[in-house]
Amino acid sequence: MATSRVVQDDHPMKVHVDTFAADGTLRADDGWVNMNVKFLITRDTVQAERTVFGITIFPPGAMHDIHRHPSAEETEYIVEGHGVARVGADDVAMGPGDIVFVKTNDEHGFHNTSQTERAVMVWCYGGAASLSEAGYVRADDSNDQGRS
């Protein structure tokens, strides 16, 4: 005998991208150049323990400088647009449907090389539930232990 279930519209583990503003604390001089970054799934939003999931919109020419996360691996998926991702020592052309995996502590970044179109990336950290837990070390700050 089948039982009917009520489908919930709201749930404490559900978030919607439109309810999040871009993170206003990220600064261009720290490597977040003209980016609209939304941290959607984190310890703060849904009490995640080892996951951060987010979306970034890169307007034409926007970029995330080369950096690394000492305590997290990262997966990056391009939904819209094109650009160049740094993965370790390699530059990788990216377009819709392309995904890259970045190992813990490997250098990586992204540049929207278009002069006219935005790029949209969804991404996920594994092993940390916030940017501060993942660590953030810019390539030109390699002597630092990391910062949030």
C-alpha positions as CSV (number, residue, x, y, z in Angstrom):
1,M,0.0,0.0,0.0
2,A,1.5,3.3,-1.1
3,T,1.5,6.2,1.4
4,S,1.3,9.8,0.2
5,R,4.0,12.1,1.4
6,V,3.8,15.8,1.8
7,V,6.5,17.5,-0.3
8,Q,8.1,20.4,1.7
9,D,8.7,23.7,0.1
10,D,10.9,24.9,2.9
11,H,13.5,22.7,4.7
12,P,16.5,23.6,6.9
13,M,18.9,21.9,4.6
14,K,17.6,23.7,1.5
15,V,18.9,27.0,0.3
16,H,18.1,29.1,-2.8
17,V,20.8,31.0,-4.6
18,D,18.6,34.1,-5.0
19,T,18.4,34.5,-1.2
20,F,22.2,35.1,-1.0
21,A,24.0,38.3,-1.6
22,A,27.5,38.3,-3.0
23,D,30.1,38.0,-0.3
24,G,31.1,41.6,0.3
25,T,34.1,40.8,2.4
26,L,36.2,39.4,-0.5
27,R,38.7,42.0,-1.8
28,A,40.4,42.5,-5.1
29,D,43.7,43.0,-3.4
30,D,43.4,39.6,-1.9
31,G,42.8,38.0,-5.3
32,W,39.0,38.2,-5.7
33,V,39.0,40.5,-8.8
34,N,35.5,41.7,-9.8
35,M,33.8,38.4,-8.8
36,N,30.3,37.8,-7.5
37,V,30.9,34.9,-5.1
38,K,28.1,33.2,-3.1
39,F,28.9,30.6,-0.4
40,L,25.7,28.6,-0.4
41,I,26.4,25.4,1.6
42,T,28.7,26.0,4.6
43,R,28.9,25.3,8.3
44,D,27.0,28.6,8.9
45,T,24.2,28.0,6.4
46,V,23.3,24.3,6.9
47,Q,25.7,23.1,9.6
48,A,27.9,21.3,6.9
49,E,30.8,19.5,8.4
50,R,33.2,18.9,5.5
51,T,31.6,20.7,2.5
52,V,31.4,24.1,1.0
53,F,29.3,24.6,-2.2
54,G,29.0,27.9,-4.0
55,I,28.6,29.8,-7.2
56,T,30.7,32.5,-8.8
57,I,29.8,34.9,-11.6
58,F,32.8,36.3,-13.4
59,P,31.9,39.4,-15.5
60,P,34.1,39.9,-18.6
61,G,37.7,40.1,-17.5
62,A,37.1,39.1,-13.9
63,M,39.5,36.6,-12.3
64,H,40.4,34.7,-9.1
65,D,44.1,35.0,-8.7
66,I,46.2,31.9,-8.3
67,H,45.8,30.5,-4.8
68,R,45.7,27.2,-2.8
69,H,43.7,25.7,0.0
70,P,46.0,23.8,2.5
71,S,43.0,22.0,4.0
72,A,40.6,21.3,1.2
73,E,40.3,19.9,-2.3
74,E,38.1,21.7,-4.8
75,T,35.9,20.8,-7.8
76,E,35.0,23.6,-10.4
77,Y,32.3,23.3,-13.0
78,I,31.6,25.8,-15.8
79,V,27.9,26.3,-16.4
80,E,28.1,29.3,-18.7
81,G,30.8,31.2,-20.6
82,H,34.5,30.4,-21.1
83,G,37.8,31.1,-19.5
84,V,41.1,29.7,-18.4
85,A,41.6,27.7,-15.2
86,R,44.9,27.1,-13.5
87,V,45.1,23.6,-12.1
88,G,48.5,22.9,-10.5
89,A,51.1,24.1,-13.0
90,D,48.8,23.9,-16.0
91,D,46.4,26.4,-17.7
92,V,43.2,24.7,-18.9
93,A,40.7,26.1,-21.4
94,M,37.2,25.8,-19.8
95,G,33.7,26.1,-21.3
96,P,30.2,24.9,-20.5
97,G,30.2,21.4,-19.2
98,D,33.9,21.3,-18.3
99,I,34.9,20.4,-14.8
100,V,38.3,20.3,-13.1
101,F,39.4,18.8,-9.8
102,V,42.1,20.5,-7.7
103,K,43.9,18.5,-5.1
104,T,44.5,19.8,-1.6
105,N,47.1,22.5,-1.5
106,D,47.5,22.6,-5.4
107,E,47.6,26.1,-6.9
108,H,44.5,27.1,-8.9
109,G,42.5,30.1,-10.2
110,F,40.3,31.2,-13.0
111,H,40.2,34.1,-15.5
112,N,37.2,35.0,-17.6
113,T,39.1,35.8,-20.8
114,S,36.0,37.1,-22.7
115,Q,35.6,40.8,-23.2
116,T,31.8,40.6,-23.6
117,E,30.4,37.6,-21.9
118,R,30.2,36.4,-18.3
119,A,31.3,33.0,-17.0
120,V,29.4,31.1,-14.3
121,M,31.1,28.5,-12.2
122,V,29.7,26.3,-9.5
123,W,32.3,24.8,-7.1
124,C,32.7,22.7,-4.1
125,Y,35.4,22.3,-1.4
126,G,35.8,18.9,0.2
127,G,37.3,18.5,3.6
128,A,36.3,21.9,5.1
129,A,33.0,23.6,5.9
130,S,34.1,27.2,5.4
131,L,36.7,29.3,3.5
132,S,38.6,29.9,6.8
133,E,38.7,26.1,7.5
134,A,39.9,25.4,3.9
135,G,42.6,28.0,4.2
136,Y,43.4,30.6,1.5
137,V,46.9,31.3,0.4
138,R,47.6,33.4,-2.7
139,A,50.5,32.2,-4.8
140,D,52.4,35.5,-4.2
141,D,51.8,35.1,-0.5
142,S,53.4,31.6,-0.4
143,N,55.3,32.4,2.9
144,D,51.9,32.9,4.7
145,Q,50.3,30.0,6.6
146,G,46.9,31.0,5.1
147,R,44.2,33.5,5.9
148,S,40.4,33.7,5.6
